[in-house]
Amino acid sequence: MRLSSFIAASAALWCTVCAADSNLSEPLSSHQILPTNFKPPQVFKNTNLVRTINLEKSFVRETINVIIENIDSKPQDEYYIPFPAETISKVGGLQVRDKKNTDIPPFKTSIVEYDTYGSTQFFRTTLPSPLAPSAQLTVSITFHILSTFKPLPAKINQQDKQYLAHTFSTYFLSAYPTTKQKTKVKFPSSDIPDYSLDPDRQGSTFNYGPYNDIAAGAAQETRVRYEFTKPLIHATLLERDVEVSHWGGNLATEERYWTTNLGAELKEQFSRVQWALTSHYNPPTSALRALSVPLKPGSMNSYFTDDIGNVSTSRFRRGKKEALLELRPRYPVFGGWNYSFRIGWDADLRSFLRTLKDTSAGGGRGYVLKVPFLEGPKMNEGVSYRKVEVRVILPEGARDVKFETEVPLVGVEETTHRTFMDTVGRTTLKLTAMNVVDESRDIPIVVTYNYPSNAALRKPLTIFGGILAVFVTAWAVGQLDVSIGRQT
């Protein structure tokens, strides 16, 4: 069990925030494996910590605002964030920022220990500048945790409410002692029938604390059970292709989804009649019945297919501020059910591509492409992704490819993609991320590349050469004498 968790987390959390000069020649920094008995140096203390746990979506989102103080005699710049070994493979989107100065980019964060049999693993955050002795810094830590809820009961009837159970510590697991702490838990509704300990309950919010003088590594486990009659939408894999066409002035996007509903399974066989009787007034349900996909203005030519073929139960609406693609699967997706599909659309390339003023030494032009890392469904209950693979397919002959993004990546690769009438293939930038949520929709990828003049002419010359070859071949065949009679 520990070994499998190690393999999954090692891939999922090979995490670094791409700096401004990120490019293919600078691979992601790997995690540093430290001794089994490693303990973070006790050079900091948390003077005041406020923790917010948000359970309003299908994944856990935590925000920790903490004032850290250097209690050492020397300046320090390394702050450690621990996680339980069984949880760290599900953590994603971890960012550490200066709470009072949001203009500063997120601090560099990476895994520093991964002993397969250790009960606690660590992230190491490097502060922008060493913190002087007795100095304080207000830090904001945000992250989300996927697939931690357990439906309770695990099986329900088709029209029953769905309840989820969640276990957590009212103390934030910290590598340093904490002087004062409060914990707030937000629920989607006030229907919370079961909970342990004795929180200060205010509607759909629980407050724990304040707690004083908490030792490093201390935990106080509690459990809550609350109503969540919505689907737990989870994509085990999303493959997203963004294809650039200079000749057509088009940006073609296709996304392929392998989704599942992590909610409670049906106790009895699904009744299509019962579903049809209740569909006209749309009661709350744990089944996934529809998806809404907001798109950029100017999007067009959308399509929606699955393993069977084209799905006609979709609607595409274009607007000045945004376009909207509404999808309805062939069947309601209840807990434990799977559904795979693909969607695609076109857009005007001019809305995403800019030309650089400076030209390269090869005589080509430089371009800057800015596209979202993630689009896809946007739902009130949230959507989580175990693995996301984004391919930015550039024109054939593009070179000097560089990129920037704030999405924590586990893999970067430059490959070649061959399609119709290509010769050497198109330069493709492949980015891989793990444990992503739909809140990453607004994070862009900025790709810069050079497109030589001779590369721009390769496509029409290839087409011209192909047509010419056809005519020459036809002429040559026409000159052949295939008659059977004797020549005189």
C-alpha positions in Angstrom: 0.0 0.0 0.0 2.8 2.4 0.9 4.7 1.5 -2.2 1.8 2.2 -4.5 1.1 5.5 -2.7 4.7 6.4 -3.2 4.6 5.8 -6.9 1.4 7.7 -7.4 2.5 10.7 -5.3 6.0 10.8 -6.8 4.4 11.4 -10.2 1.6 13.6 -9.0 3.6 15.9 -6.8 6.8 16.4 -8.7 5.8 19.9 -8.2 7.3 23.3 -9.1 5.9 26.6 -10.2 7.3 27.6 -13.6 9.3 30.8 -13.3 9.2 33.6 -15.9 12.0 32.1 -17.8 10.7 28.6 -18.0 11.4 26.8 -21.2 12.1 23.4 -22.6 15.8 23.6 -22.0 15.1 23.9 -18.2 13.4 20.7 -17.0 11.4 20.7 -13.8 13.5 20.3 -10.6 13.1 16.9 -9.0 12.2 16.3 -5.4 15.1 15.8 -3.0 15.1 12.6 -1.0 16.2 13.1 2.6 17.0 10.6 5.4 14.1 8.7 7.0 14.7 10.4 10.4 14.7 13.9 8.9 12.9 16.5 10.9 12.5 20.2 9.8 14.8 22.5 11.8 12.8 24.3 14.5 13.7 27.8 13.2 10.2 29.1 12.8 7.0 29.4 14.9 3.5 30.2 13.8 2.4 33.1 15.9 -1.2 33.2 14.5 -2.8 30.8 12.1 -6.3 30.9 10.6 -7.3 27.8 8.6 -10.4 27.5 6.3 -11.6 24.1 5.0 -14.1 24.4 2.2 -16.3 21.4 1.6 -18.8 23.1 -0.7 -17.4 21.3 -3.8 -16.5 17.7 -4.8 -13.0 18.2 -3.5 -11.5 19.7 -0.4 -10.0 23.2 -0.6 -7.9 24.5 2.2 -6.6 28.1 2.8 -4.1 28.8 5.6 -3.2 32.3 6.5 -0.3 32.3 9.0 2.1 34.7 10.5 5.5 33.0 10.7 8.3 34.3 12.9 12.0 33.5 12.7 13.0 32.3 16.2 16.6 31.4 15.1 19.7 33.5 15.5 20.3 33.5 11.7 18.3 34.5 8.7 16.1 31.6 7.4 14.4 31.0 4.0 13.2 27.4 4.1 9.7 26.7 5.4 8.4 23.1 5.5 4.8 22.0 5.1 4.0 18.4 6.2 1.2 16.1 4.9 0.2 12.6 6.0 1.7 9.9 3.7 -1.8 8.6 2.7 -2.9 12.1 1.7 0.1 13.6 -0.2 -0.6 11.7 -3.4 -4.0 13.5 -3.6 -2.7 17.0 -3.0 -2.6 19.4 -5.9 -2.4 23.1 -6.7 -0.2 23.9 -3.6 0.8 27.6 -3.7 2.5 29.7 -1.1 2.3 33.5 -1.4 3.0 36.7 0.5 -0.4 37.5 1.9 0.2 41.3 2.1 1.9 41.6 -1.3 -0.1 39.7 -4.0 2.1 41.1 -6.8 4.9 38.8 -5.8 4.6 35.4 -7.7 4.1 32.2 -5.7 7.2 31.0 -3.7 9.1 28.1 -5.2 7.8 24.8 -3.6 8.9 21.2 -4.1 8.8 17.8 -2.4 11.9 17.3 -0.2 11.3 13.9 1.4 9.6 10.8 0.2 10.4 7.8 2.3 7.9 5.1 1.3 7.5 4.0 4.9 7.4 7.4 6.5 4.1 8.5 8.1 4.7 12.2 7.2 6.0 13.8 4.0 7.1 17.3 3.4 7.0 20.2 0.9 9.7 22.8 1.1 9.0 26.4 0.4 11.8 28.8 -0.3 11.0 32.4 0.7 12.0 35.1 -1.8 14.5 36.5 0.7 15.8 35.2 4.0 13.7 36.2 7.0 15.8 38.0 9.6 15.9 36.9 13.3 12.7 37.9 15.1 11.2 39.1 11.9 7.6 38.1 10.8 6.0 37.3 7.5 2.3 36.8 6.7 2.0 33.8 4.4 -1.0 32.4 2.5 -1.0 28.7 1.8 -3.6 27.2 -0.6 -4.1 23.7 -1.9 -6.8 21.2 -2.7 -7.2 17.5 -1.9 -8.9 15.1 -4.3 -10.9 11.9 -3.7 -11.1 12.1 0.1 -14.8 11.9 0.6 -16.6 8.7 1.4 -20.4 8.4 0.7 -22.2 7.3 3.8 -24.2 5.2 3.2 -22.2 3.9 0.3 -25.4 2.8 -1.6 -28.7 4.8 -1.8 -31.9 4.7 -3.7 -32.3 6.6 -6.9 -34.2 9.6 -5.3 -32.4 9.5 -1.9 -30.3 12.3 -0.5 -26.5 11.7 -0.6 -24.4 12.2 2.5 -20.6 12.4 2.6 -18.2 11.7 5.4 -15.0 13.5 5.9 -12.3 13.0 8.5 -9.7 15.7 9.3 -7.7 17.2 12.1 -8.9 20.4 13.7 -5.2 21.3 14.2 -3.4 22.2 11.1 -0.5 19.7 10.7 2.5 22.0 11.0 6.2 21.3 11.2 6.5 24.2 13.8 4.9 25.1 17.1 1.8 27.3 16.8 1.0 30.0 19.4 -2.7 30.5 18.4 -4.9 28.9 15.8 -8.5 28.9 14.6 -10.2 26.5 12.1 -13.3 27.2 10.1 -15.1 24.5 8.0 -17.6 25.6 5.4 -20.4 23.1 4.3 -22.7 23.3 1.2 -25.8 23.3 3.5 -26.8 23.2 7.1 -27.9 19.6 6.9 -25.0 18.1 9.0 -26.5 15.2 11.0 -23.3 13.8 12.5 -20.1 15.3 13.8 -17.7 14.7 16.6 -16.1 17.1 19.1 -18.1 20.2 19.9 -17.7 23.0 17.3 -19.2 26.5 17.4 -22.0 26.0 14.8 -23.2 28.9 12.8 -25.6 27.8 10.0 -23.5 25.9 7.4 -20.2 26.8 9.1 -18.3 25.1 12.0 -15.7 27.0 14.0 -13.0 25.2 16.0 -10.8 26.9 18.5 -9.1 29.2 19.3 -6.4 26.8 20.3 -3.3 27.9 22.1 0.3 26.6 22.2 0.0 23.7 19.8 3.1 21.5 19.5 4.7 20.8 16.2 3.1 17.7 14.5 0.1 17.7 16.8 -3.3 16.5 15.5 -6.9 16.3 16.9 -9.0 14.1 14.6 -12.7 14.7 14.0 -15.3 13.5 11.6 -18.3 15.1 10.0 -21.1 13.8 7.8 -23.1 16.2 5.7 -25.6 16.3 2.9 -24.2 16.7 -0.7 -26.9 15.6 -3.2 -24.8 16.5 -6.2 -22.5 14.4 -8.4 -18.8 14.0 -7.5 -17.4 14.6 -11.0 -13.9 13.3 -11.4 -12.0 12.9 -14.6 -9.3 10.2 -14.4 -7.8 11.6 -17.6 -8.2 14.7 -19.7 -6.3 15.0 -23.1 -6.5 18.5 -24.4 -5.1 19.5 -27.9 -4.7 23.1 -29.0 -3.7 23.2 -32.7 -2.4 26.4 -34.3 -2.9 27.0 -38.1 -1.3 30.2 -39.5 -2.6 29.6 -43.0 -6.2 29.1 -41.9 -6.1 31.7 -39.1 -7.7 29.1 -36.9 -7.2 27.8 -33.3 -8.7 24.3 -33.1 -9.3 22.8 -29.7 -10.3 19.2 -28.8 -10.7 17.7 -25.3 -11.1 14.0 -24.5 -12.5 13.1 -21.1 -12.7 9.8 -19.2 -15.0 10.7 -16.3 -16.6 8.9 -13.3 -19.0 9.8 -10.6 -17.4 9.2 -7.1 -20.7 9.5 -5.3 -22.9 6.8 -3.7 -23.8 3.9 -5.9 -27.4 2.8 -6.5 -28.8 0.3 -4.1 -31.2 -1.1 -6.7 -31.4 -1.3 -10.5 -31.7 2.0 -12.3 -35.3 2.9 -13.3 -35.7 4.8 -16.5 -39.4 5.4 -15.8 -38.8 6.9 -12.4 -36.1 9.1 -13.9 -38.4 10.3 -16.6 -41.2 11.1 -14.1 -38.9 13.3 -12.0 -37.0 15.0 -14.8 -39.6 17.7 -15.5 -39.1 19.4 -12.1 -35.3 18.6 -11.8 -35.1 17.6 -8.1 -31.6 17.4 -6.5 -29.8 14.3 -7.5 -26.4 12.6 -7.1 -26.4 11.8 -10.8 -24.6 13.8 -13.4 -27.3 14.8 -15.9 -25.7 17.8 -17.8 -22.4 19.7 -18.2 -21.9 23.4 -19.0 -18.7 24.4 -20.8 -18.1 28.2 -21.0 -15.9 29.1 -24.0 -14.1 32.2 -25.2 -16.0 34.8 -27.3 -15.8 33.9 -31.0 -15.8 30.2 -30.5 -17.6 28.3 -33.3 -18.1 24.9 -35.0 -18.5 22.9 -31.7 -19.1 19.2 -31.6 -19.8 16.6 -28.9 -19.2 12.8 -29.5 -18.7 9.7 -27.3 -17.8 6.1 -27.9 -20.9 5.5 -29.9 -20.8 8.5 -32.1 -22.3 12.0 -32.4 -24.4 13.1 -29.4 -27.3 15.3 -30.4 -28.3 16.3 -26.9 -26.1 19.4 -26.8 -26.7 23.1 -27.4 -24.2 25.8 -28.4 -24.9 29.4 -27.8 -22.7 32.3 -28.9 -22.5 35.6 -27.0 -20.5 38.8 -26.9 -18.9 38.0 -23.6 -18.6 34.2 -23.8 -19.9 31.3 -25.7 -21.6 28.4 -23.9 -21.6 24.7 -24.8 -24.3 22.7 -22.9 -23.8 19.0 -22.9 -26.2 16.2 -21.9 -24.8 12.7 -21.7 -26.7 9.8 -23.3 -27.7 8.6 -19.8 -27.5 10.0 -16.2 -24.2 9.1 -14.6 -24.8 7.8 -11.1 -22.2 6.9 -8.5 -19.7 4.4 -9.7 -20.7 4.9 -13.4 -18.3 6.0 -16.1 -18.7 8.2 -19.2 -16.1 9.0 -21.8 -16.6 11.7 -24.5 -14.9 14.3 -26.5 -15.7 17.9 -27.4 -14.1 20.4 -29.8 -14.5 23.8 -31.3 -12.7 26.4 -33.4 -11.7 30.0 -32.7 -10.2 33.0 -34.5 -6.4 32.7 -34.0 -6.1 36.5 -33.9 -7.7 36.5 -30.4 -4.9 34.3 -29.0 -1.7 35.1 -31.1 0.5 38.1 -31.3 3.5 38.9 -33.5 6.8 40.0 -31.9 8.5 43.1 -33.4 11.9 41.6 -33.4 12.8 39.0 -36.0 15.2 36.1 -35.5 18.5 35.5 -37.1 16.9 33.0 -39.5 14.6 35.7 -40.9 11.5 34.3 -39.4 9.0 36.0 -37.2 8.5 35.5 -33.5 5.0 34.8 -32.1 3.4 34.7 -28.6 0.5 32.4 -28.1 -1.7 32.7 -24.9 -4.3 30.0 -24.3 -6.0 28.7 -21.2 -4.3 25.6 -19.6 -7.8 24.2 -18.9 -11.3 25.0 -20.2 -13.9 22.3 -20.0 -17.0 22.0 -17.7 -17.6 24.6 -15.1 -20.0 23.3 -12.4 -21.2 24.6 -9.0 -20.2 21.2 -7.5 -16.7 21.4 -9.1 -14.8 19.1 -11.3 -11.5 17.4 -10.4 -8.9 15.8 -12.7 -6.5 13.1 -11.8 -4.3 13.7 -14.8 -4.3 16.4 -17.5 -2.2 16.3 -20.7 -2.2 19.4 -22.7 -0.6 19.4 -26.2 0.0 22.7 -27.9 0.5 21.8 -31.6 2.4 24.6 -33.4 2.8 25.1 -37.2 5.2 22.8 -39.0 8.8 24.2 -38.7 8.2 26.2 -35.5 11.4 26.4 -33.4 12.9 28.0 -30.3 9.8 27.1 -28.3 9.5 28.5 -24.8 6.6 28.6 -22.3 5.4 30.1 -19.1 2.6 28.9 -16.7 1.8 28.9 -13.0 0.2 25.4 -13.1 2.4 22.9 -11.2 3.7 20.4 -13.8 5.0 16.9 -13.5 6.2 16.6 -17.1 7.3 18.7 -20.1 8.1 17.2 -23.5 8.7 18.5 -27.0 7.4 16.0 -29.6 6.4 15.9 -33.3 2.8 15.6 -34.5 2.1 14.5 -38.0 -1.2 15.2 -39.8 -2.5 15.8 -43.3 0.0 17.0 -45.9 2.8 17.4 -43.3 6.4 16.5 -44.2 8.6 16.6 -41.1 5.7 17.0 -38.7 4.5 19.8 -36.4 6.4 20.9 -33.3 4.3 20.0 -30.3 4.7 21.1 -26.7 3.2 18.5 -24.2 2.5 19.6 -20.6 1.4 17.1 -17.9 -0.2 18.0 -14.6 -1.7 15.9 -11.8 -4.5 16.6 -9.3 -6.0 19.5 -11.1 -9.4 21.2 -10.4 -11.6 23.4 -12.5 -10.4 26.5 -10.6 -7.3 26.3 -12.9 -9.5 27.4 -15.8 -8.2 31.0 -15.8 -4.5 30.1 -15.6 -2.9 30.7 -19.0 -0.1 29.1 -20.9 2.1 31.6 -22.7 4.1 30.0 -25.5 6.7 31.9 -27.6 8.1 30.4 -30.8 9.8 31.4 -34.0 8.3 30.6 -37.4 10.9 30.8 -40.3 9.8 32.1 -43.7 10.8 29.0 -45.5 8.7 26.9 -43.0 5.6 29.1 -43.8 6.0 28.2 -47.5 6.5 24.4 -46.8 2.7 23.6 -46.8 1.8 25.3 -50.2 4.9 24.0 -51.8 4.0 20.5 -50.6 0.5 20.8 -52.0 1.8 22.2 -55.3 4.4 19.4 -55.5 1.8 16.8 -54.8 -0.6 18.1 -57.5 2.3 18.4 -59.9 3.3 14.8 -59.2 -0.2 13.6 -59.9 -0.3 15.3 -63.3 3.2 14.1 -64.2 2.3 10.6 -63.3 -1.0 10.8 -65.3 0.9 12.1 -68.3 3.6 9.4 -68.0 1.0 6.7 -67.8 -0.8 8.1 -70.8 2.4 7.8 -72.9 2.6 4.1 -72.3 1.7 1.8 -75.2 -0.5 -0.9 -73.8 -1.9 -2.2 -77.1 -1.7 -6.0 -77.7 -1.3 -5.9 -81.5 2.1 -6.3 -83.3 4.0 -3.1 -84.1 4.8 -2.4 -87.8 
